[in-house]
Amino acid sequence: MNNEFFMNIVYIVSSVLFAFGLKFLGSPVTARRGNILSASGMFLAIVATLLSAHIINFQWVFMGMIMGGSLGALVAFKAAMTQMPEMIALLHGCGALASVFVDWIAYRVNGVGDLTNTIALYLSIVIGGLTFTGSVIAWGKLSENIPGKSILFTGQKWLNMGIITAIGILGLMFMMHPAYHLFLIILGLSCIFGIFLVIPIGGADMPVVISVLNSYSGVVACTTGFVIHNTLLIVVGSIVGANGIILSMIMCKAMNRSITNVIFGAFGSVVKKAVSGEKKEAKSLSVEDAFLILENAKSVVIIPGYGMAVAQAQHAVRELGELLEKNSCDVKYAIHPVAGRMPGHMNVLLAEANVSYDQLMEMDAINPLMENADVAIVIGANDVVNPASRHDKSSPIYGMPIINADKAKTVFVLKRSMATGFAGIENELFYYDNCRMIFGDAKQTVQALVAEFKSSQQH
């Protein structure tokens, strides 16, 4: 009794630390503190669980901790900041898989118990199975081991409906007679459904997919808590699940779309769409000419996108921003909620480069200031600055709030080519009279601009 009381007290403290940790993660300034609090809560929870009388043999526990800790440290140290989206997707899958294994062992050792436990077990293996395989597919798309475009085939929706129906019918049978073979079939179908659920989703929707999978992993942890009667798993799973849902809704609002449209709409399958109206040519600009314009600019807004992450140009971008400031120029960074491949991707990269948090501005805050900007530098961003979203009702991004880069006096777009973004459509901004394309690797282009500024200062 005393041992159980002690565990519950520690679990309550851990839950409070998790809640405050999530709260602090809401701001770049307090994010590190949030990580420390959350890690402390997890440490306390692990210690309390290991001291529980339910642990009979510590040998396998310690072996698992050493193996998992070593693998986690290796991945954390080796993974570049540009690989964060796919790593997070994979970790969501690992968390869901761990929950499924716990459910599996609990079922084999203790059975299912009452109807409530049976329902919790059923939900846990269904959501856990699809979260695991769905996360693996998301990892493959983000890491480009799997094509990022939508993978569609004839009868795909009917196949998905058939799998869902089968999972539902087998679930009813499992609740009436929880046989082991039904458990395995339901788990297998759920894993298959996770694959077919994510492969039709294009790369443009991956930030939302990651957020949704995060929510699923929390729900799985919560249902597993009901299966093994662990209060902390129920509380923490609920927090993570709710946090993921809220974040998913924020992301969808930023794209002017619903979650159901993201999951079932196959947004990335849109074919390349030509710019309507009179055929225009994009105007290119040399680095030297771009420098002359920047040298006389008094206000510059830098708009980063996934192209900056791919080129690993964040440190060069920060150096360019500092040189502009030394030249009496006001520099701000405009962050779109879905820029990059995961929520907060650009914030993480710029923070890594030690860009001041005060210079980072969200879309709603920067848009009223864009008309006063002398230059807007778009680095790898595409769909989040496409003016077609404001007026082209035939466009798949119509209604999606964007950063109004086109309102600046001059726009520089740093891209390797005129290729489309993840939405699969051309950006009409590239053909505007105030827009100039600077082709090439973003990092090399920014470094060339930095060199021009340094050369000018020396003379």
C-alpha positions in Angstrom: 0.0 0.0 0.0 2.8 2.4 0.9 4.6 1.5 -2.3 1.5 2.2 -4.4 1.0 5.5 -2.5 4.6 6.5 -3.2 4.2 5.7 -6.9 1.0 7.7 -7.3 2.7 10.8 -5.6 5.7 10.5 -8.0 3.3 10.0 -11.0 1.4 13.2 -10.0 4.7 15.2 -9.8 5.8 13.7 -13.2 2.4 14.7 -14.8 2.8 18.3 -13.5 6.3 18.5 -14.9 5.1 17.2 -18.2 2.3 19.8 -18.3 4.7 22.7 -17.5 7.2 21.3 -19.9 4.7 21.4 -22.8 3.7 24.9 -21.7 7.3 26.1 -21.9 7.9 24.5 -25.3 5.4 27.0 -26.7 8.1 29.7 -26.9 11.7 29.4 -28.3 12.9 31.4 -25.3 11.7 28.8 -22.8 11.9 25.7 -24.9 15.1 24.4 -23.3 13.6 24.8 -19.9 10.5 22.9 -21.1 12.8 20.0 -22.4 14.5 19.8 -19.0 11.3 19.8 -17.0 9.8 17.1 -19.3 13.0 15.0 -19.1 13.0 15.3 -15.3 9.4 14.1 -15.2 10.2 11.1 -17.3 13.2 10.3 -15.1 11.1 10.4 -12.0 8.4 8.2 -13.6 11.0 5.6 -14.7 12.6 5.5 -11.2 9.2 5.1 -9.5 8.2 2.3 -11.9 11.5 0.5 -11.4 11.0 0.6 -7.7 7.6 -0.9 -8.0 7.0 -4.4 -6.6 5.7 -5.4 -10.0 9.3 -5.5 -11.4 10.6 -9.0 -10.7 13.8 -9.1 -12.8 15.8 -6.0 -13.5 18.2 -7.8 -15.9 16.1 -7.3 -19.1 15.0 -3.8 -17.9 18.6 -2.6 -17.7 19.6 -4.2 -20.9 16.7 -2.5 -22.7 17.6 0.9 -21.1 21.3 0.6 -22.2 20.4 -0.5 -25.7 17.6 2.1 -26.1 19.6 4.9 -24.5 22.7 4.2 -26.6 20.7 4.0 -29.9 18.8 7.2 -29.0 22.0 9.1 -28.2 23.6 7.9 -31.4 20.7 9.0 -33.5 20.5 12.4 -31.7 24.1 13.1 -32.2 24.3 12.0 -35.8 21.0 13.5 -37.0 21.4 16.9 -38.7 18.9 19.6 -38.0 17.5 19.1 -41.5 16.7 15.5 -40.6 14.6 16.5 -37.6 11.2 16.0 -39.4 11.8 12.4 -40.4 13.4 11.6 -37.1 10.4 12.9 -35.2 8.1 10.9 -37.5 10.1 7.7 -36.8 10.1 8.4 -33.0 6.3 8.7 -33.0 6.2 5.3 -34.7 8.6 3.8 -32.2 6.5 5.1 -29.3 3.4 3.5 -30.9 5.2 0.2 -31.4 6.3 0.2 -27.8 2.7 0.6 -26.7 1.6 -2.2 -28.9 4.2 -4.5 -27.5 3.1 -3.6 -23.9 -0.5 -4.4 -24.9 0.6 -7.7 -26.5 2.4 -8.9 -23.4 -0.4 -7.7 -21.1 -2.9 -9.7 -23.2 -0.8 -12.8 -23.3 0.0 -12.7 -19.5 -3.1 -11.3 -17.9 -5.8 -11.8 -20.6 -8.3 -9.1 -21.4 -10.3 -8.7 -18.1 -13.6 -6.9 -18.3 -15.3 -5.3 -21.4 -13.7 -1.9 -20.7 -10.3 -3.4 -20.8 -11.1 -5.3 -24.0 -12.3 -2.1 -25.7 -9.1 -0.3 -24.5 -6.9 -3.2 -25.8 -8.7 -3.2 -29.2 -8.4 0.6 -29.6 -4.8 0.5 -28.6 -3.7 -2.2 -31.1 -5.7 -0.5 -33.9 -4.4 3.0 -33.4 -0.9 1.7 -32.4 -0.6 -0.4 -35.5 -1.6 2.3 -38.0 0.5 4.9 -36.2 3.6 2.7 -36.4 3.4 1.9 -40.1 2.0 5.4 -41.0 5.0 7.0 -39.2 7.4 4.7 -41.1 5.8 5.8 -44.4 6.0 9.5 -43.3 9.7 9.0 -42.4 10.3 7.5 -45.8 8.6 10.4 -47.6 10.4 13.0 -45.5 13.8 11.3 -45.9 13.1 10.8 -49.6 13.6 7.0 -49.3 10.0 6.9 -50.6 8.7 9.3 -53.3 7.2 12.4 -51.6 4.4 12.7 -54.1 1.0 11.0 -53.6 0.9 7.3 -54.4 -2.5 6.5 -55.9 -4.0 3.5 -57.6 -7.4 2.5 -58.9 -9.8 1.3 -56.1 -7.6 2.7 -53.3 -10.5 4.3 -51.4 -12.6 1.2 -51.7 -9.7 -0.9 -50.4 -9.3 1.4 -47.4 -13.0 1.3 -46.7 -12.8 -2.5 -46.9 -10.0 -2.6 -44.4 -11.8 -0.3 -42.0 -15.0 -2.4 -42.2 -13.0 -5.6 -41.6 -11.3 -4.0 -38.5 -14.7 -2.9 -37.2 -16.3 -6.3 -37.6 -13.4 -8.2 -36.2 -13.4 -5.7 -33.3 -16.9 -6.6 -32.4 -16.0 -10.3 -32.6 -13.0 -9.7 -30.4 -15.1 -8.0 -27.8 -17.5 -11.0 -27.7 -14.7 -13.6 -27.8 -11.2 -12.2 -27.4 -9.3 -14.9 -29.3 -5.6 -14.6 -29.9 -6.0 -15.1 -33.7 -8.4 -12.2 -33.8 -5.9 -10.0 -31.9 -3.2 -10.8 -34.5 -5.5 -10.3 -37.5 -6.7 -6.9 -36.2 -3.2 -5.8 -35.5 -2.0 -6.9 -39.0 -4.9 -5.1 -40.8 -4.2 -2.0 -38.7 -0.6 -2.0 -39.8 -1.6 -2.4 -43.4 -4.2 0.4 -43.1 -1.5 2.7 -41.7 0.5 2.3 -45.0 -2.5 2.9 -47.2 -3.5 5.9 -45.1 -0.3 7.8 -45.5 1.0 6.9 -49.0 -1.7 9.0 -50.8 -0.7 12.1 -48.8 1.7 14.4 -50.6 4.7 16.1 -49.2 2.9 19.5 -48.8 0.8 17.9 -46.0 3.6 16.2 -44.1 3.7 18.9 -41.4 0.1 18.1 -40.5 0.6 14.4 -40.9 3.4 14.5 -38.3 1.2 16.5 -35.9 -1.7 14.0 -36.4 0.6 11.0 -35.8 1.9 12.7 -32.7 -1.7 12.9 -31.4 -2.2 9.2 -32.3 0.9 8.1 -30.4 -0.5 9.9 -27.3 -3.9 8.2 -27.7 -2.2 4.9 -27.9 -0.2 5.6 -24.7 -3.5 6.6 -23.0 -5.4 3.4 -24.0 -2.4 1.3 -23.0 -2.6 3.0 -19.6 -6.1 1.6 -19.3 -5.0 -1.8 -20.3 -2.2 -2.1 -17.7 -3.9 0.2 -15.1 -1.2 2.8 -15.1 -2.4 6.3 -14.2 0.6 8.1 -15.5 0.3 6.6 -19.0 -3.4 7.7 -19.0 -2.6 11.2 -18.0 0.5 11.7 -20.2 -1.2 10.0 -23.2 -4.1 12.3 -22.8 -1.9 15.4 -22.7 0.1 14.4 -25.8 -3.1 13.4 -27.7 -4.8 16.7 -26.9 -1.6 18.6 -27.7 -1.3 16.9 -31.1 -4.9 17.5 -32.0 -4.7 21.2 -31.1 -1.5 21.6 -33.1 -3.0 19.8 -36.0 -6.0 22.2 -36.0 -3.6 25.2 -35.9 -1.7 23.7 -38.9 -4.9 23.1 -40.8 -6.1 26.6 -40.1 -2.8 27.9 -41.5 -3.6 25.9 -44.7 -7.3 26.8 -44.7 -8.2 23.1 -44.8 -9.8 20.5 -42.6 -8.0 17.5 -41.1 -10.3 15.1 -43.0 -9.3 16.9 -46.2 -5.6 16.5 -45.3 -5.9 12.8 -44.5 -8.2 11.8 -47.3 -7.8 14.5 -49.9 -4.5 13.4 -51.5 -3.5 17.1 -51.7 -0.1 16.3 -53.1 -1.5 14.6 -56.2 -2.3 17.9 -57.8 -0.6 18.2 -61.2 1.5 21.0 -62.2 -0.6 24.0 -63.2 0.7 26.7 -65.6 0.3 30.3 -64.8 -2.9 31.6 -66.2 -3.2 34.6 -68.5 -0.4 35.9 -70.7 2.7 33.9 -70.8 5.5 35.6 -68.9 9.1 35.0 -68.3 10.7 35.0 -64.9 13.5 37.6 -64.5 16.8 36.5 -63.1 19.3 38.5 -61.2 23.0 38.2 -60.5 24.4 38.1 -57.0 26.4 41.3 -57.7 23.2 43.2 -58.7 21.3 41.8 -55.8 24.0 43.1 -53.4 23.7 46.6 -54.8 20.0 46.6 -54.0 20.5 45.1 -50.6 23.2 47.6 -49.8 20.7 50.5 -50.2 17.8 48.7 -48.4 16.6 50.0 -45.1 14.2 47.2 -44.4 14.6 43.5 -45.3 12.3 40.6 -44.6 13.8 37.1 -44.9 11.3 34.3 -45.6 12.8 30.8 -45.0 11.5 27.6 -46.3 12.5 24.0 -46.7 15.0 24.9 -49.4 17.0 26.7 -46.7 17.0 23.5 -44.6 18.1 21.4 -47.6 21.0 23.8 -48.4 21.8 24.1 -44.7 22.0 27.8 -45.2 20.7 29.0 -41.8 24.2 30.0 -40.6 25.0 31.9 -43.8 21.5 33.6 -43.6 22.2 34.7 -40.0 25.6 36.2 -41.1 23.9 38.0 -43.9 21.3 39.4 -41.5 24.0 40.7 -39.2 25.8 42.4 -42.0 22.6 44.1 -43.2 22.0 45.3 -39.6 25.6 46.8 -39.5 24.6 48.6 -42.7 21.7 50.3 -40.8 19.1 47.9 -42.2 16.1 46.6 -40.2 16.1 42.8 -40.6 13.2 40.5 -39.7 12.4 36.8 -40.4 8.9 35.9 -41.5 7.9 32.4 -40.3 4.9 30.7 -41.9 3.2 28.0 -39.7 3.7 25.3 -42.3 7.1 26.3 -43.8 9.4 23.3 -43.9 8.4 19.8 -43.1 7.3 19.9 -39.5 5.7 22.4 -37.2 8.4 24.9 -36.0 10.9 23.6 -38.5 12.2 27.1 -39.5 12.2 28.3 -35.9 14.5 25.3 -34.9 16.9 25.9 -37.8 17.2 29.7 -37.1 17.6 29.1 -33.4 20.4 26.7 -34.1 22.1 29.5 -36.1 21.6 31.8 -33.0 19.2 34.2 -34.8 17.6 36.4 -32.2 14.2 35.3 -31.1 13.0 39.0 -31.3 13.6 39.0 -35.1 11.3 36.0 -35.7 7.8 37.1 -36.6 4.8 35.0 -37.4 2.7 35.4 -40.5 0.0 37.5 -39.0 2.5 39.9 -37.4 4.7 40.4 -40.5 2.1 40.8 -43.2 1.0 44.3 -42.2 4.6 45.4 -42.5 5.4 43.8 -45.9 4.4 46.9 -47.9 7.1 48.9 -46.1 9.8 46.3 -46.8 12.4 47.3 -49.4 13.4 43.7 -50.1 11.8 40.4 -49.3 14.3 37.5 -49.6 12.5 34.2 -50.2 14.9 31.3 -49.4 13.5 28.0 -50.6 9.9 28.8 -49.6 7.4 28.3 -52.4 3.7 27.5 -51.7 3.6 29.7 -48.6 4.3 32.9 -50.6 2.2 32.0 -53.7 -0.3 34.9 -54.4 -2.6 32.4 -56.3 -4.0 31.4 -52.9 -5.7 34.8 -52.7 -7.6 34.9 -56.0 -7.3 31.6 -58.0 -10.3 29.5 -57.0 -9.0 26.7 -59.2 -5.8 26.4 -57.3 -5.5 23.7 -54.6 -4.0 26.2 -52.2 -6.9 28.7 -52.7 -7.8 30.3 -49.4 -4.5 29.3 -47.7 -3.1 32.2 -45.7 0.3 33.2 -47.1 3.1 35.6 -46.3 2.6 38.6 -48.5 6.0 38.6 -50.0 4.7 40.1 -53.2 3.8 43.3 -51.4 7.4 44.2 -50.8 9.1 46.7 -53.1 11.5 44.1 -54.4 11.4 40.3 -54.0 14.5 38.0 -54.3 13.7 34.3 -54.7 16.6 32.0 -54.1 16.0 28.6 -55.8 17.9 26.1 -57.8 15.4 26.1 -60.6 11.8 27.0 -61.5 10.6 23.6 -60.1 7.3 23.6 -58.2 6.9 23.1 -54.5 5.3 20.3 -52.7 1.8 21.4 -53.7 2.8 20.7 -57.3 1.8 24.1 -58.8 3.8 26.9 -60.2 4.2 30.1 -58.1 2.9 33.1 -59.9 5.0 35.3 -57.7 8.0 34.3 -59.8 6.6 36.2 -62.8 5.7 39.4 -61.0 7.4 42.6 -62.1 9.0 43.2 -58.7 10.3 39.7 -58.4 13.8 38.6 -59.4 15.1 35.0 -59.4 18.6 34.2 -58.1 19.3 30.7 -59.3 21.7 28.3 -57.5 22.3 26.6 -54.2 20.8 28.8 -51.5 23.8 28.5 -49.2 26.3 29.4 -51.9 24.1 32.3 -53.0 23.9 33.7 -49.5 27.6 33.2 -48.9 28.3 35.1 -52.1 26.2 38.0 -50.9 28.0 37.9 -47.6 31.3 38.0 -49.5 30.1 41.1 -51.4 29.2 42.9 -48.2 32.6 42.1 -46.6 34.5 43.2 -49.7 32.6 46.4 -49.7 33.3 47.1 -46.1 37.0 46.5 -46.6 37.1 49.1 -49.4 
